[in-house]
Amino acid sequence: MSQKNPIKKQHVLVIIRNLKIAIKQKHWQEAQQLLEQMYLEAPLAIETLGLEFEYFIRTQQYETAKLKEKQLINLFPASSRLFFLRGLLAYQLKDYATAISHFQESHHIHPHWNSARWLGKALTQCGQFNEAKSILLPLCQSYPICHLDLAWLYERQNEQPAAQKHLQAYLTINPNDEYASSTLNRLRAQQLTPGEMLEQVKVLEELGEKIPEKLQPLYLENLLKTAKFTEARKLVETQKTQISDKIKVELAWVAYQYKSYDLAFTLFFETLESHTNNYKLLRALEHAATQVAQLKKLQEKYLALAPNIKTFYGRIKKLSQR
């Protein structure tokens, strides 16, 4: 960024500060407008190109981000911030080995707690739990957000007490965090017997309260475990219009696991348009459709989507051969 004009430099610094805030707060329209201003003031500055790269990552424009990454590698090969963002992109694309490499390089060039934290998260994704703990545990005292990362790590190791301990530590400092609270409640619920779980839900219903969304997959599992199929169908029917696609998919997988293919088909089908590239989900949907004689309905849906998703023509052909 040019330093010849102090007034212009100060103006650009203000834009950079506001742009960082907009990205952090997910004010995407404002961020886009500020990026346009940066291109007018300092089109080739690392701040402009780097923040644009981050904007593409945060808004999940991954193909555009990959193209921008190639440009930035040539322009700024030794930038710690660029390596961090490249790691973040690889992480979002589930290329965790590459993410680890980039986060390590970023931390080597310029040690920072956040690059260390994300390195710990990427190591956790790769199942390198001891290495991740050695990084995340020392960070907890100064950076409480790392308690959430450790809770997730311990949950993956099926060490529920340790996971709950870190969630409680985080909630002591951030008592209003809904994600941490719901995760802690979910972990506690997992320790209940099916009978205890069903009894707690019954109490909630008697009080006129809704079943927490994140507990619904576990509740459905307990209903199916105890052969309460009527209640399971009632749960899906009453909740499917009120819950997120993410929870619908979780419910669908629970139903699929317990071979309740009618419920699995209903839930997978409703989320299809958001998961057209999820081949594991598509295979499960097609198997469920076969089991409950819904192939025609599924083929009609595929045909409606096929003009924009060409691979569906092939899937339609395969379904017609069943």
N, C-alpha and C positions, 0 to 999 in steps of 0.2 A: 504494500500500500504506500503510495507516494507521500513523502513528508515535506514537500516543497511548499505547500500552501497550508499553514496551520489551521485556518478557518475551515477549509475543506476537510482536512484530516479530522477535526473535531466533529464535523457533521457526519462523516462516515462512521466514526466510533459510536455515535448516538444510534445510527441505523443498525449497526452490528449488535449493540446491546439490546435494542428493541426486537431485533430478529431472533436473537437467542431466547428471549423471554417468550416470544410468540410460538416458537417451536416447542419449548419446554411445556407451555400451557396448551398446546395443541390448537392454537388459533390459526388454522391453516390458511384461511383467506387473507388474514393480515400478514402472515409469513410470506405468502406469494407476492403481495404488494411490496413488501420490504425488500424481497429479493430483486424485484424489478428495479427498485431504486438503487440497490447495490450495483447492478449491472450498468446503470447509467453513470455511477460515480467511480467505481473501481472494478471494471469487468474482469480483469485478470488477477486480481488479488486472491491470495490463498483463502482469506476470510470469505470472500464471495463464493468461490468454487466449493470450498469446504462446507459452508452452511447450506448451499444448494444440494450438495451430496447428502448431507444429513436430512434435509427436507424430503428428498426422494425416499430415503430409507424409512423415515418416521411415517410417511404417508403410504408406505407399502408399494411404492412404484419401483419394484425391484429390477425390472428389465432396464428401465431408464437409469437406475442407480448403477447397474453393472456397466453400462456404456460410459457413464460419467467416471466410474472408477478407473477405467483404462486411461482416460485422459489425465486424471490426477496423478496416477503412478508415474507417468513421464515428467510431469511438471514439478512434483514435490516428492521425490523418492525417499526422503529422510524425515518426513513429517510424522511426529508421534500421534498427532490428532488424526491424520489420515489413516494410519495403521489401526487406530482405535475404531474409526468408522467402518473401515474394511472388515474388521472383526465383527462389528455389530451387524453388518450386512450378511456376512457368512453365517452368523448365528441365526438370524431371522430366516435364512434359507436352509437351516438345519445342517449346514456343512460345519460341524463342530470342530473337526480336526483343523480345518483352515482357520476357523475363528480363534482357536487356541494359539496358533502360530502368530496371527496378527496381534492379538492382545499381548502376547509375550514380547513381541518386537516393540509395540507401543510403550510398554512398561520399561523396557530396556533403554529406549531413547530418552524417555522422560517419566520416571516413576510417579504414579498417581494412584490414589486409593480406588478410583472408579475403574481404571484399567485392570487393577488387581481383582476387584470384585467380579467383573465380567469374565476374567480368566477363570475364577473359581466357579462361576455359573457354567461356563463351557466345559470345564473339567467334569463337573457333575453330570452334564448331559452325556459325556463319554463314559460315565461309570467310574471315573478315576476319583473316588470319594475321598481317600486319604489325602491326596494331593490338594483337592478342593478345600478340605477342612483346614489344612495347614495354612491356607491363604485366608480363608473367610473368618476363622475363629479370632485371630488377632485384630481383625478390623471391627468386630462387633462393638467394642467399648466406645470407640469414637464415631462409628457409623452404624447406628441401630438398624438401618435397612438390611444389613447383612444377616440379621437374625431371621428375616424371611427366607433368604437364600439357604441358610442352614436348616431351617425347618423343612424346606422342600427336599434338601439333601437327605436328611434323616428319614423323611417319609419314604423316599425312594429306597432306603435301606431297610424299610419296615421297622424302624426304631421309633415307635409312636411316642413314648415318654419324652425322648430327647427333642422330637419335633414340637411337641406341645410346650416344652420348656422354653424353646426359643420364641415361639409365638407369644407366650405369656410375657416374656422379657420385652418383646417389641411393643406389645399392647400396654405395658406399664408406662412406656414413653409416649405412645400414640394410641390412646384408648378409643379414639373414634374411627380407627381404620376399619372399614367394613370388610375388606378382603381378608385381613388377618383374623378378624372376629369370626367370619363365616368359615374360614379354614379350620380354626380351632374347634368350632362347634362340629364341623364335619368329622374331624379326627376323633373327637369325644364320642360322637354317634357311632363311629365304626367299632368302638369297643363294647357297644351294647349288644345283647343277644337279640335275635329277631323279635322275640316276644316283648322285650323292653323297648325296642325301637317302635314297634307298632303301638304300644301303650302310650309312649310319649306323643306320637302323632295324634292319637285319639284325644289326648288332653288338649292339644293345640286346637283341634277341630271343635271341641266342646267350648273352648274359649273364643271361638270365632276367628282364630288367627290362621294365616296361611302357612303351609309347609315351606320353610326356606328353600329357595330354588336349588341351591347347591346340595341340599340333603335329599332331593327327590330321587336321584339315581340309586342312592343307598336304600331309600324307602321302597322303591320299586323292586330292588333285588330281594329285600326281606319279604315282600309280598309274594314274589315268585318262589322263593325258597320254601315258604310255608304253604304253597299251593292255594293262595288266595287270589285266584285268577280274576274273579269278578271285580274285586277291589283294585287289582292292577289295571284292568281295562278302564275302570272309573277314573283312576288317577290320570291316565294318559288322556282320556277324553276331556276331563275338566281342566287340565293344565296346559294342553298343547297350544292353546291360543294365547297363553299368558307368559310363556317362558321363552328364553333366548334359543336361537338355533344351536348354540354350543351345548346347552343342557338337553335339548331334544336329541342331539347325536349321542350324548352320554346315555340317555334313557334307551335309545335305540340299540346301542351295543349291549346294554344289560339284558334287554328283551331277547336279542339275538343269541346271546350266550346261553340263556335258559330256554331257547327254542320256542319262544312265544313269537312266532314269525308274523302273526297278524299285527301285533303291536310294533315289531321291528319295521315291518314294511310301511306302516302308517307314518312312523316318525322319520325314517330315512327318506321317504318320498317327499315329505314336507320340507326337508332341508336340501333336496337335490340340487336346486339352482345355485346354492352356495358352495357346493362340493363337486362340481362337474369334473375336476381334475383329481379327485380323491379315489383312486382306482380300487383301493381296499374297500371303501364304503360302497362303491358301485357294484362290486362283486357280491357283497353282502346283501345289498338291495335286490339284486337280480335273483339271488338264491331264495331270499324271503318271498319275492314275488312268485317264484316257481312253486314254493310250498303252499301258498294261499291262493293260487289260481288268479294272480293279478298281472300276468305277463302282458295282456292286451292293454291294460291301463298304463303300464310302464312303457310299452312300445309307443303308445300315443304321446306320452310325455317326451320321450327321447326324440320323436319325430318333430315335435314343436321346437325343441332346442337345437336340433341338428343343423339348421342353416348357419348358426353361429359357432357350433361345436361339431366339426366335421366327423370326429371319431365316433359320434353317436350313430352314424349310418352303419358302421361296422358292427356296433353293439346290437342294433336293431336286427341286422341280418343273422347274427348268432342267436339272438333270442327266438327268432322265428323257426330255428332248427330244433328247438327244445320240444 
